[in-house]
Amino acid sequence: PQELKDLQQWVCFNAVDGKKIPYIPGSSNMASSNRPRDWRSYRAALKDVEEGRRQHIGFCFSSSDPFVFIDLDDPEDPDQIRVFKRLRSYSQTSVSGEGRHIICKGSFKGKGRHPAFPAAGLFQTNRFCLMTGDVIKKRTTINAVADEDLQSIHAWLSKGKNDAPEMELTE
């Protein structure tokens, strides 16, 4: 989406032995998701990919932007399907082609990734999202999502898969 492209919050990546290694665009130095000085323009990150120096580009989420990143790794999981159906905002397939990424505007209280449910995550800061641009169901616009919905997803992820039926999301 253009509103992400307009921000100086981009890095580029190489995949090595199943790990995603972030780099500062135009450099051989590694990047960090919590070091804004490492981030560059969308154009700079894309240039590294177009010139064959890196394999992927990624957007860095920061406390200074309104965005939330939802990472759903199991497209067959009924609870993840419910989350995807509920949050009608920018959506793309992951680099693997198996997962789904949703980017929306909103906020929630608490930390992002939860060890209770490693196949999904919810993040506001200090996280990269590898961008594929492979849009799902014509969801090209980043929309606002009610903070209550994001907090429900956070609670679900905090408790783990066995507690998902208590999740208060509706389709």
C-alpha positions in Angstrom: 0.0 0.0 0.0 1.1 3.5 -0.8 0.9 4.7 2.8 3.6 2.2 3.7 5.7 3.0 0.7 5.7 6.7 1.8 7.4 5.8 5.1 11.1 5.4 5.7 10.6 2.0 7.4 12.0 -0.5 4.9 14.7 -3.1 5.0 15.6 -5.9 2.7 16.2 -9.6 3.4 17.9 -12.8 2.3 16.7 -16.2 3.3 19.5 -18.4 4.5 18.9 -21.9 5.9 15.3 -21.1 6.7 16.1 -17.9 8.5 15.2 -14.4 7.3 18.3 -12.2 7.6 17.5 -8.4 7.5 19.9 -5.9 5.8 20.1 -2.2 5.6 19.1 -1.3 2.0 22.2 -0.2 0.0 24.5 -1.8 2.5 26.0 -5.1 3.5 25.2 -4.3 7.2 22.5 -6.2 9.0 19.4 -4.3 10.1 17.3 -4.4 13.2 13.5 -4.1 13.7 14.1 -1.8 16.7 16.7 0.5 15.2 15.0 3.2 13.0 18.4 4.4 11.8 18.7 1.1 9.8 15.5 1.7 7.9 15.4 3.3 4.4 12.9 4.2 1.8 10.7 1.7 -0.1 12.6 2.6 -3.3 16.0 1.8 -1.7 14.9 -1.6 -0.4 13.2 -2.5 -3.7 16.4 -1.4 -5.6 18.4 -4.0 -3.7 16.0 -6.7 -4.8 15.7 -5.6 -8.4 19.5 -5.5 -8.7 19.8 -9.0 -7.2 21.6 -8.1 -4.0 18.7 -9.2 -1.8 15.7 -11.6 -2.1 12.9 -9.7 -0.3 11.8 -6.4 1.1 10.2 -5.8 4.5 8.4 -3.2 6.4 9.3 -2.3 10.0 6.6 -1.6 12.5 7.2 1.2 14.9 5.5 2.9 17.9 5.4 6.1 15.7 3.0 4.6 13.2 -0.6 3.5 13.5 -0.2 0.0 12.1 -0.7 -3.5 13.5 0.6 -6.6 11.8 -1.2 -9.9 12.2 0.7 -13.0 11.1 -1.4 -16.1 10.5 0.7 -19.2 9.6 -2.0 -21.9 9.5 -4.6 -21.3 6.8 -6.5 -24.4 7.8 -6.9 -23.4 11.4 -10.6 -22.5 12.0 -9.8 -19.8 14.5 -7.2 -18.2 12.2 -9.8 -18.3 9.4 -12.3 -16.5 11.7 -9.6 -13.8 12.4 -9.0 -13.4 8.7 -12.7 -13.1 7.9 -13.2 -10.5 10.7 -10.4 -8.2 9.9 -11.1 -6.7 6.5 -7.9 -4.8 5.9 -4.8 -5.1 3.6 -4.0 -8.8 3.3 -1.2 -10.7 1.5 0.2 -14.2 1.3 3.4 -14.8 3.1 6.7 -15.4 1.3 6.2 -19.2 1.8 2.8 -18.9 0.1 1.2 -20.7 3.0 0.5 -18.0 5.6 -1.5 -14.8 5.6 -0.5 -11.3 6.7 -3.0 -8.6 7.6 -2.0 -5.0 8.2 -4.5 -2.7 9.8 -4.6 0.4 11.9 -5.4 0.2 15.6 -3.8 -0.7 18.9 -3.8 -3.3 21.7 -2.2 -3.6 25.1 0.5 -6.2 25.6 3.4 -7.8 23.8 3.2 -9.2 20.3 4.3 -12.8 19.8 3.0 -15.4 22.2 4.7 -18.7 23.0 1.3 -20.2 23.8 0.4 -20.0 20.1 3.5 -19.9 17.9 1.5 -20.3 14.6 0.1 -16.8 14.8 1.2 -13.4 16.0 0.0 -9.8 16.6 2.5 -7.0 16.5 2.7 -3.2 16.8 6.4 -2.5 17.2 9.8 -4.0 16.7 8.8 -6.4 14.0 9.4 -6.9 10.3 6.8 -8.0 7.8 8.2 -9.4 4.6 6.1 -7.9 1.9 5.1 -10.0 -1.1 2.4 -7.7 -2.6 0.4 -10.9 -3.3 -2.9 -9.4 -2.2 -5.7 -11.7 -1.0 -9.3 -11.2 -1.9 -8.7 -7.6 -3.2 -7.9 -6.4 0.2 -5.6 -3.6 -0.9 -6.5 -0.9 1.6 -5.2 -0.6 5.2 -8.3 -0.1 7.3 -8.9 0.8 11.0 -9.9 -2.2 13.2 -11.6 -1.7 16.5 -9.1 -1.9 19.4 -11.5 -4.3 21.1 -11.1 -6.8 18.3 -7.4 -6.5 18.4 -7.4 -7.0 22.2 -9.6 -10.1 21.7 -7.1 -11.5 19.3 -4.3 -10.7 21.7 -6.1 -12.5 24.6 -6.7 -15.5 22.3 -3.0 -15.7 21.4 -2.0 -15.2 25.0 -4.1 -18.2 26.1 -3.1 -20.6 23.3 -5.0 -22.7 20.9 -6.9 -24.8 23.5 -8.6 -21.6 24.8 -9.6 -20.3 21.3 -13.4 -21.0 21.7 -13.5 -18.2 24.3 -12.4 -15.7 21.7 -15.1 -13.0 21.3 -14.6 -12.4 17.6 -17.6 -12.6 15.4 -17.7 -13.0 11.6 
